[in-house]
Amino acid sequence: MNPARKRTVRLTVALSAAVVLASALIYTSFSAASPALTPSQLTRQAQPGRSYQVTGTVAKGSVHRGGSGGAILYFSVEDRAGGTTIPLAYTGTVPDPFREGREVIVTVEKQGSSYIGERNSLITKCPSKYKTAPAGENQNA
């Protein structure tokens, strides 16, 4: 076989393999992703025995500890705009910035009429350091 033709065949095979591998990677990353649901979406869609990610803010006055030695953290997550609130029980690591009014993401499973947080799945979203300037304030000053 001609050496130039041999290089062309190798290049074609290598590029084809790269395209197939990249396509497989893209497919698996998108098929494995599941969007986080709000509490109102979760109450409509949740089925017992399945895990869901829920996002919202920690409801005011809802945080307390229970169980033996305070191992279980009980709190409620509400829609960002208010409205629907779901109570849940969580065990595991609690991030330092966790507090009432803070936005969180936690993986939960519906068990009966309550929600149980998956161990060590609690993530606290930090508030943005960039805030919208009040109306009438000069932005270019």
mmCIF file of the C-alpha atoms, coordinates in Angstrom:
data_MODEL
# 
_entry.id   MODEL 
# 
loop_
_atom_site.group_PDB 
_atom_site.id 
_atom_site.type_symbol 
_atom_site.label_atom_id 
_atom_site.label_alt_id 
_atom_site.label_comp_id 
_atom_site.label_asym_id 
_atom_site.label_entity_id 
_atom_site.label_seq_id 
_atom_site.pdbx_PDB_ins_code 
_atom_site.Cartn_x 
_atom_site.Cartn_y 
_atom_site.Cartn_z 
_atom_site.occupancy 
_atom_site.B_iso_or_equiv 
_atom_site.pdbx_formal_charge 
_atom_site.auth_seq_id 
_atom_site.auth_comp_id 
_atom_site.auth_asym_id 
_atom_site.auth_atom_id 
_atom_site.pdbx_PDB_model_num 
ATOM 1   C CA . MET A 1 1   ? 0.000   0.000  0.000  1.00 0.00 ? 1   MET A CA 1 
ATOM 2   C CA . ASN A 1 2   ? 1.180   3.493  -0.844 1.00 0.00 ? 2   ASN A CA 1 
ATOM 3   C CA . PRO A 1 3   ? 2.500   5.352  2.294  1.00 0.00 ? 3   PRO A CA 1 
ATOM 4   C CA . ALA A 1 4   ? 0.413   8.468  1.543  1.00 0.00 ? 4   ALA A CA 1 
ATOM 5   C CA . ARG A 1 5   ? -2.729  6.356  1.254  1.00 0.00 ? 5   ARG A CA 1 
ATOM 6   C CA . LYS A 1 6   ? -1.844  4.537  4.486  1.00 0.00 ? 6   LYS A CA 1 
ATOM 7   C CA . ARG A 1 7   ? -1.596  7.888  6.365  1.00 0.00 ? 7   ARG A CA 1 
ATOM 8   C CA . THR A 1 8   ? -4.951  8.992  4.940  1.00 0.00 ? 8   THR A CA 1 
ATOM 9   C CA . VAL A 1 9   ? -6.632  5.767  6.070  1.00 0.00 ? 9   VAL A CA 1 
ATOM 10  C CA . ARG A 1 10  ? -5.134  6.082  9.582  1.00 0.00 ? 10  ARG A CA 1 
ATOM 11  C CA . LEU A 1 11  ? -6.265  9.700  9.841  1.00 0.00 ? 11  LEU A CA 1 
ATOM 12  C CA . THR A 1 12  ? -9.792  8.806  8.703  1.00 0.00 ? 12  THR A CA 1 
ATOM 13  C CA . VAL A 1 13  ? -10.031 5.942  11.216 1.00 0.00 ? 13  VAL A CA 1 
ATOM 14  C CA . ALA A 1 14  ? -8.680  8.103  14.069 1.00 0.00 ? 14  ALA A CA 1 
ATOM 15  C CA . LEU A 1 15  ? -11.070 10.973 13.312 1.00 0.00 ? 15  LEU A CA 1 
ATOM 16  C CA . SER A 1 16  ? -14.020 8.573  13.036 1.00 0.00 ? 16  SER A CA 1 
ATOM 17  C CA . ALA A 1 17  ? -13.172 7.050  16.417 1.00 0.00 ? 17  ALA A CA 1 
ATOM 18  C CA . ALA A 1 18  ? -12.875 10.521 17.959 1.00 0.00 ? 18  ALA A CA 1 
ATOM 19  C CA . VAL A 1 19  ? -16.297 11.536 16.602 1.00 0.00 ? 19  VAL A CA 1 
ATOM 20  C CA . VAL A 1 20  ? -17.919 8.339  17.936 1.00 0.00 ? 20  VAL A CA 1 
ATOM 21  C CA . LEU A 1 21  ? -16.357 8.797  21.396 1.00 0.00 ? 21  LEU A CA 1 
ATOM 22  C CA . ALA A 1 22  ? -17.325 12.485 21.555 1.00 0.00 ? 22  ALA A CA 1 
ATOM 23  C CA . SER A 1 23  ? -20.902 11.638 20.561 1.00 0.00 ? 23  SER A CA 1 
ATOM 24  C CA . ALA A 1 24  ? -21.103 8.962  23.261 1.00 0.00 ? 24  ALA A CA 1 
ATOM 25  C CA . LEU A 1 25  ? -19.776 11.388 25.880 1.00 0.00 ? 25  LEU A CA 1 
ATOM 26  C CA . ILE A 1 26  ? -22.290 14.077 24.920 1.00 0.00 ? 26  ILE A CA 1 
ATOM 27  C CA . TYR A 1 27  ? -25.169 11.582 24.930 1.00 0.00 ? 27  TYR A CA 1 
ATOM 28  C CA . THR A 1 28  ? -24.343 10.198 28.382 1.00 0.00 ? 28  THR A CA 1 
ATOM 29  C CA . SER A 1 29  ? -23.855 13.623 29.935 1.00 0.00 ? 29  SER A CA 1 
ATOM 30  C CA . PHE A 1 30  ? -27.220 14.894 28.706 1.00 0.00 ? 30  PHE A CA 1 
ATOM 31  C CA . SER A 1 31  ? -29.177 11.710 29.415 1.00 0.00 ? 31  SER A CA 1 
ATOM 32  C CA . ALA A 1 32  ? -27.871 11.513 32.998 1.00 0.00 ? 32  ALA A CA 1 
ATOM 33  C CA . ALA A 1 33  ? -28.742 15.124 33.844 1.00 0.00 ? 33  ALA A CA 1 
ATOM 34  C CA . SER A 1 34  ? -31.937 15.741 35.744 1.00 0.00 ? 34  SER A CA 1 
ATOM 35  C CA . PRO A 1 35  ? -33.162 19.267 36.378 1.00 0.00 ? 35  PRO A CA 1 
ATOM 36  C CA . ALA A 1 36  ? -33.825 20.451 39.900 1.00 0.00 ? 36  ALA A CA 1 
ATOM 37  C CA . LEU A 1 37  ? -37.528 20.864 40.637 1.00 0.00 ? 37  LEU A CA 1 
ATOM 38  C CA . THR A 1 38  ? -39.208 23.547 42.707 1.00 0.00 ? 38  THR A CA 1 
ATOM 39  C CA . PRO A 1 39  ? -41.358 22.418 45.655 1.00 0.00 ? 39  PRO A CA 1 
ATOM 40  C CA . SER A 1 40  ? -44.563 23.128 43.680 1.00 0.00 ? 40  SER A CA 1 
ATOM 41  C CA . GLN A 1 41  ? -43.315 21.001 40.764 1.00 0.00 ? 41  GLN A CA 1 
ATOM 42  C CA . LEU A 1 42  ? -42.211 18.270 43.151 1.00 0.00 ? 42  LEU A CA 1 
ATOM 43  C CA . THR A 1 43  ? -45.601 17.999 44.868 1.00 0.00 ? 43  THR A CA 1 
ATOM 44  C CA . ARG A 1 44  ? -47.259 17.522 41.465 1.00 0.00 ? 44  ARG A CA 1 
ATOM 45  C CA . GLN A 1 45  ? -44.729 15.059 39.997 1.00 0.00 ? 45  GLN A CA 1 
ATOM 46  C CA . ALA A 1 46  ? -43.134 13.100 42.856 1.00 0.00 ? 46  ALA A CA 1 
ATOM 47  C CA . GLN A 1 47  ? -43.599 9.344  42.955 1.00 0.00 ? 47  GLN A CA 1 
ATOM 48  C CA . PRO A 1 48  ? -42.647 7.290  46.017 1.00 0.00 ? 48  PRO A CA 1 
ATOM 49  C CA . GLY A 1 49  ? -39.319 5.479  45.746 1.00 0.00 ? 49  GLY A CA 1 
ATOM 50  C CA . ARG A 1 50  ? -37.752 7.838  43.157 1.00 0.00 ? 50  ARG A CA 1 
ATOM 51  C CA . SER A 1 51  ? -35.086 10.459 43.872 1.00 0.00 ? 51  SER A CA 1 
ATOM 52  C CA . TYR A 1 52  ? -35.476 14.081 42.834 1.00 0.00 ? 52  TYR A CA 1 
ATOM 53  C CA . GLN A 1 53  ? -33.388 17.209 43.203 1.00 0.00 ? 53  GLN A CA 1 
ATOM 54  C CA . VAL A 1 54  ? -35.371 20.048 44.731 1.00 0.00 ? 54  VAL A CA 1 
ATOM 55  C CA . THR A 1 55  ? -34.315 23.683 44.816 1.00 0.00 ? 55  THR A CA 1 
ATOM 56  C CA . GLY A 1 56  ? -35.783 26.570 46.762 1.00 0.00 ? 56  GLY A CA 1 
ATOM 57  C CA . THR A 1 57  ? -35.203 28.684 49.846 1.00 0.00 ? 57  THR A CA 1 
ATOM 58  C CA . VAL A 1 58  ? -35.133 27.445 53.430 1.00 0.00 ? 58  VAL A CA 1 
ATOM 59  C CA . ALA A 1 59  ? -38.421 28.579 55.001 1.00 0.00 ? 59  ALA A CA 1 
ATOM 60  C CA . LYS A 1 60  ? -38.224 30.993 57.932 1.00 0.00 ? 60  LYS A CA 1 
ATOM 61  C CA . GLY A 1 61  ? -38.745 29.342 61.330 1.00 0.00 ? 61  GLY A CA 1 
ATOM 62  C CA . SER A 1 62  ? -38.585 25.805 59.925 1.00 0.00 ? 62  SER A CA 1 
ATOM 63  C CA . VAL A 1 63  ? -35.064 24.690 60.916 1.00 0.00 ? 63  VAL A CA 1 
ATOM 64  C CA . HIS A 1 64  ? -34.725 22.408 63.942 1.00 0.00 ? 64  HIS A CA 1 
ATOM 65  C CA . ARG A 1 65  ? -32.820 19.283 64.984 1.00 0.00 ? 65  ARG A CA 1 
ATOM 66  C CA . GLY A 1 66  ? -34.265 16.005 66.184 1.00 0.00 ? 66  GLY A CA 1 
ATOM 67  C CA . GLY A 1 67  ? -33.533 12.334 66.574 1.00 0.00 ? 67  GLY A CA 1 
ATOM 68  C CA . SER A 1 68  ? -30.951 10.880 68.927 1.00 0.00 ? 68  SER A CA 1 
ATOM 69  C CA . GLY A 1 69  ? -28.307 13.510 69.608 1.00 0.00 ? 69  GLY A CA 1 
ATOM 70  C CA . GLY A 1 70  ? -29.826 15.930 67.075 1.00 0.00 ? 70  GLY A CA 1 
ATOM 71  C CA . ALA A 1 71  ? -28.605 13.839 64.136 1.00 0.00 ? 71  ALA A CA 1 
ATOM 72  C CA . ILE A 1 72  ? -31.612 14.668 61.947 1.00 0.00 ? 72  ILE A CA 1 
ATOM 73  C CA . LEU A 1 73  ? -32.070 18.155 60.541 1.00 0.00 ? 73  LEU A CA 1 
ATOM 74  C CA . TYR A 1 74  ? -35.682 19.080 59.865 1.00 0.00 ? 74  TYR A CA 1 
ATOM 75  C CA . PHE A 1 75  ? -36.439 22.056 57.646 1.00 0.00 ? 75  PHE A CA 1 
ATOM 76  C CA . SER A 1 76  ? -38.823 23.187 54.929 1.00 0.00 ? 76  SER A CA 1 
ATOM 77  C CA . VAL A 1 77  ? -38.013 24.293 51.408 1.00 0.00 ? 77  VAL A CA 1 
ATOM 78  C CA . GLU A 1 78  ? -40.290 26.801 49.694 1.00 0.00 ? 78  GLU A CA 1 
ATOM 79  C CA . ASP A 1 79  ? -40.574 28.163 46.173 1.00 0.00 ? 79  ASP A CA 1 
ATOM 80  C CA . ARG A 1 80  ? -38.384 31.221 45.593 1.00 0.00 ? 80  ARG A CA 1 
ATOM 81  C CA . ALA A 1 81  ? -41.480 33.336 45.035 1.00 0.00 ? 81  ALA A CA 1 
ATOM 82  C CA . GLY A 1 82  ? -43.237 31.849 48.063 1.00 0.00 ? 82  GLY A CA 1 
ATOM 83  C CA . GLY A 1 83  ? -46.258 29.613 47.920 1.00 0.00 ? 83  GLY A CA 1 
ATOM 84  C CA . THR A 1 84  ? -45.642 25.873 48.111 1.00 0.00 ? 84  THR A CA 1 
ATOM 85  C CA . THR A 1 85  ? -43.510 24.558 50.980 1.00 0.00 ? 85  THR A CA 1 
ATOM 86  C CA . ILE A 1 86  ? -42.348 20.981 51.546 1.00 0.00 ? 86  ILE A CA 1 
ATOM 87  C CA . PRO A 1 87  ? -41.006 19.701 54.868 1.00 0.00 ? 87  PRO A CA 1 
ATOM 88  C CA . LEU A 1 88  ? -38.069 17.329 54.783 1.00 0.00 ? 88  LEU A CA 1 
ATOM 89  C CA . ALA A 1 89  ? -35.769 15.393 57.083 1.00 0.00 ? 89  ALA A CA 1 
ATOM 90  C CA . TYR A 1 90  ? -32.061 15.364 56.296 1.00 0.00 ? 90  TYR A CA 1 
ATOM 91  C CA . THR A 1 91  ? -29.023 13.591 57.747 1.00 0.00 ? 91  THR A CA 1 
ATOM 92  C CA . GLY A 1 92  ? -25.456 14.244 56.788 1.00 0.00 ? 92  GLY A CA 1 
ATOM 93  C CA . THR A 1 93  ? -23.079 17.126 56.336 1.00 0.00 ? 93  THR A CA 1 
ATOM 94  C CA . VAL A 1 94  ? -24.606 20.593 56.573 1.00 0.00 ? 94  VAL A CA 1 
ATOM 95  C CA . PRO A 1 95  ? -22.711 23.352 54.723 1.00 0.00 ? 95  PRO A CA 1 
ATOM 96  C CA . ASP A 1 96  ? -21.556 26.323 56.825 1.00 0.00 ? 96  ASP A CA 1 
ATOM 97  C CA . PRO A 1 97  ? -23.658 28.924 54.947 1.00 0.00 ? 97  PRO A CA 1 
ATOM 98  C CA . PHE A 1 98  ? -26.887 26.931 55.545 1.00 0.00 ? 98  PHE A CA 1 
ATOM 99  C CA . ARG A 1 99  ? -29.536 29.085 57.249 1.00 0.00 ? 99  ARG A CA 1 
ATOM 100 C CA . GLU A 1 100 ? -33.114 30.280 56.897 1.00 0.00 ? 100 GLU A CA 1 
ATOM 101 C CA . GLY A 1 101 ? -33.758 32.275 53.745 1.00 0.00 ? 101 GLY A CA 1 
ATOM 102 C CA . ARG A 1 102 ? -30.760 30.768 51.913 1.00 0.00 ? 102 ARG A CA 1 
ATOM 103 C CA . GLU A 1 103 ? -31.255 28.965 48.615 1.00 0.00 ? 103 GLU A CA 1 
ATOM 104 C CA . VAL A 1 104 ? -30.484 25.234 48.696 1.00 0.00 ? 104 VAL A CA 1 
ATOM 105 C CA . ILE A 1 105 ? -30.452 22.202 46.432 1.00 0.00 ? 105 ILE A CA 1 
ATOM 106 C CA . VAL A 1 106 ? -31.023 18.785 47.999 1.00 0.00 ? 106 VAL A CA 1 
ATOM 107 C CA . THR A 1 107 ? -31.748 15.319 46.628 1.00 0.00 ? 107 THR A CA 1 
ATOM 108 C CA . VAL A 1 108 ? -34.935 13.937 48.180 1.00 0.00 ? 108 VAL A CA 1 
ATOM 109 C CA . GLU A 1 109 ? -37.073 10.825 48.006 1.00 0.00 ? 109 GLU A CA 1 
ATOM 110 C CA . LYS A 1 110 ? -40.787 10.790 48.694 1.00 0.00 ? 110 LYS A CA 1 
ATOM 111 C CA . GLN A 1 111 ? -41.693 8.298  51.402 1.00 0.00 ? 111 GLN A CA 1 
ATOM 112 C CA . GLY A 1 112 ? -45.398 8.318  52.080 1.00 0.00 ? 112 GLY A CA 1 
ATOM 113 C CA . SER A 1 113 ? -46.441 11.924 52.517 1.00 0.00 ? 113 SER A CA 1 
ATOM 114 C CA . SER A 1 114 ? -43.017 13.159 53.614 1.00 0.00 ? 114 SER A CA 1 
ATOM 115 C CA . TYR A 1 115 ? -39.683 13.801 51.923 1.00 0.00 ? 115 TYR A CA 1 
ATOM 116 C CA . ILE A 1 116 ? -36.368 12.359 53.103 1.00 0.00 ? 116 ILE A CA 1 
ATOM 117 C CA . GLY A 1 117 ? -33.136 14.059 52.056 1.00 0.00 ? 117 GLY A CA 1 
ATOM 118 C CA . GLU A 1 118 ? -30.406 11.848 50.652 1.00 0.00 ? 118 GLU A CA 1 
ATOM 119 C CA . ARG A 1 119 ? -27.420 11.721 53.009 1.00 0.00 ? 119 ARG A CA 1 
ATOM 120 C CA . ASN A 1 120 ? -24.748 14.367 52.240 1.00 0.00 ? 120 ASN A CA 1 
ATOM 121 C CA . SER A 1 121 ? -26.627 15.786 49.231 1.00 0.00 ? 121 SER A CA 1 
ATOM 122 C CA . LEU A 1 122 ? -27.381 19.246 50.655 1.00 0.00 ? 122 LEU A CA 1 
ATOM 123 C CA . ILE A 1 123 ? -25.830 22.125 48.697 1.00 0.00 ? 123 ILE A CA 1 
ATOM 124 C CA . THR A 1 124 ? -26.189 25.745 49.749 1.00 0.00 ? 124 THR A CA 1 
ATOM 125 C CA . LYS A 1 125 ? -26.143 28.353 47.005 1.00 0.00 ? 125 LYS A CA 1 
ATOM 126 C CA . CYS A 1 126 ? -24.296 31.476 48.047 1.00 0.00 ? 126 CYS A CA 1 
ATOM 127 C CA . PRO A 1 127 ? -25.994 34.813 47.457 1.00 0.00 ? 127 PRO A CA 1 
ATOM 128 C CA . SER A 1 128 ? -24.626 36.842 44.597 1.00 0.00 ? 128 SER A CA 1 
ATOM 129 C CA . LYS A 1 129 ? -22.215 39.607 45.505 1.00 0.00 ? 129 LYS A CA 1 
ATOM 130 C CA . TYR A 1 130 ? -23.545 41.543 42.534 1.00 0.00 ? 130 TYR A CA 1 
ATOM 131 C CA . LYS A 1 131 ? -26.857 43.206 43.223 1.00 0.00 ? 131 LYS A CA 1 
ATOM 132 C CA . THR A 1 132 ? -29.014 45.438 41.122 1.00 0.00 ? 132 THR A CA 1 
ATOM 133 C CA . ALA A 1 133 ? -28.512 49.103 41.956 1.00 0.00 ? 133 ALA A CA 1 
ATOM 134 C CA . PRO A 1 134 ? -31.581 50.897 43.343 1.00 0.00 ? 134 PRO A CA 1 
ATOM 135 C CA . ALA A 1 135 ? -33.587 52.901 40.821 1.00 0.00 ? 135 ALA A CA 1 
ATOM 136 C CA . GLY A 1 136 ? -32.252 56.391 40.187 1.00 0.00 ? 136 GLY A CA 1 
ATOM 137 C CA . GLU A 1 137 ? -28.704 55.545 41.352 1.00 0.00 ? 137 GLU A CA 1 
ATOM 138 C CA . ASN A 1 138 ? -26.007 56.486 38.833 1.00 0.00 ? 138 ASN A CA 1 
ATOM 139 C CA . GLN A 1 139 ? -24.416 53.261 37.565 1.00 0.00 ? 139 GLN A CA 1 
ATOM 140 C CA . ASN A 1 140 ? -21.392 54.974 35.976 1.00 0.00 ? 140 ASN A CA 1 
ATOM 141 C CA . ALA A 1 141 ? -20.217 56.886 39.034 1.00 0.00 ? 141 ALA A CA 1 
# 
